[in-house]
């Protein structure tokens, strides 16, 4: 299983990622992995994170870290707020590298 695949994120659902900054980290709980459409050739899915009430993170590229998924730099967008904090979304729409369901 690739570290940044749909399956890897599904396995990490309910765990905490860290947004990494020069002066520290901010915990972000992966609360939902939603499959939009996937096939042998493509993956289209979204990740919904919950962060704390403060600070608010604006739309931009963030460096995220997770013990199983590893480190990635991804574009994250605020999408709402609930009683526990702010909600953020990352959307993946990419080719898997498997044409016709067969590995090349």
Legacy VTK file of the C-alpha trace (Angstrom):
# vtk DataFile Version 3.0
C-alpha trace
ASCII
DATASET POLYDATA
POINTS 104 float
0.000 0.000 0.000
1.387 3.386 -1.004
1.711 5.807 1.892
-0.360 8.545 0.229
-3.013 6.289 -1.348
-6.735 6.230 -0.675
-6.256 3.009 1.307
-3.563 4.609 3.473
-5.835 7.534 4.362
-8.767 5.197 5.032
-6.549 3.288 7.471
-5.612 6.603 9.142
-9.225 7.810 9.584
-9.820 8.788 13.227
-6.147 9.514 13.893
-4.250 12.769 14.320
-2.088 14.434 11.688
0.141 17.425 12.449
0.332 20.653 10.490
4.007 21.566 10.786
5.101 25.191 11.227
8.458 26.829 11.957
7.386 27.423 15.571
5.594 24.139 16.288
2.790 21.836 15.197
-1.014 21.948 15.202
-3.011 18.712 15.604
-5.628 17.928 12.948
-7.886 14.897 13.397
-8.804 13.071 10.188
-12.533 12.648 10.806
-13.708 11.458 7.385
-12.352 9.980 4.166
-14.994 10.316 1.445
-14.633 8.434 -1.827
-16.083 10.565 -4.597
-15.248 8.284 -7.508
-12.449 5.797 -7.976
-11.499 3.290 -10.634
-8.453 1.264 -11.569
-7.045 4.373 -13.284
-8.086 7.212 -10.956
-8.681 8.117 -7.344
-11.051 10.939 -6.448
-11.515 11.361 -2.706
-11.530 13.974 0.021
-10.148 14.196 3.527
-12.038 16.092 6.230
-10.012 17.259 9.220
-11.029 18.896 12.489
-8.620 21.385 14.020
-8.854 23.321 17.287
-10.925 26.487 17.770
-7.735 28.547 17.572
-5.819 29.274 15.512
-7.862 29.422 12.317
-5.916 28.150 9.292
-6.629 30.025 6.040
-6.736 28.358 2.632
-3.175 27.557 1.537
-0.545 24.860 1.174
0.422 23.114 4.431
3.089 20.624 5.404
1.320 17.676 7.099
2.893 14.821 9.041
1.473 11.462 10.167
3.211 8.486 11.748
1.875 5.992 9.164
1.133 8.142 6.099
4.361 10.134 6.322
4.967 13.774 5.368
3.283 15.648 2.551
2.717 19.184 1.365
-0.960 19.619 0.441
-3.490 22.344 -0.349
-6.065 22.612 2.472
-9.256 24.680 2.557
-11.399 25.663 5.561
-14.959 24.389 4.998
-16.795 25.042 8.260
-16.820 24.991 12.006
-18.465 22.826 14.662
-18.564 22.909 18.454
-15.038 21.450 18.672
-13.181 23.577 16.137
-12.634 24.358 12.479
-13.150 21.873 9.646
-10.701 21.632 6.749
-10.777 19.688 3.486
-8.167 18.307 1.114
-9.298 16.874 -2.234
-7.359 14.317 -4.285
-8.079 13.778 -7.985
-5.268 11.819 -9.561
-4.184 9.010 -11.821
-3.105 5.849 -10.038
-0.676 4.673 -12.693
-2.645 1.486 -13.319
-3.972 1.492 -16.875
-6.819 -0.924 -17.458
-6.528 -2.217 -13.901
-3.081 -3.725 -14.572
0.162 -2.455 -13.173
2.570 -1.173 -15.802
LINES 1 105
104 0 1 2 3 4 5 6 7 8 9 10 11 12 13 14 15 16 17 18 19 20 21 22 23 24 25 26 27 28 29 30 31 32 33 34 35 36 37 38 39 40 41 42 43 44 45 46 47 48 49 50 51 52 53 54 55 56 57 58 59 60 61 62 63 64 65 66 67 68 69 70 71 72 73 74 75 76 77 78 79 80 81 82 83 84 85 86 87 88 89 90 91 92 93 94 95 96 97 98 99 100 101 102 103
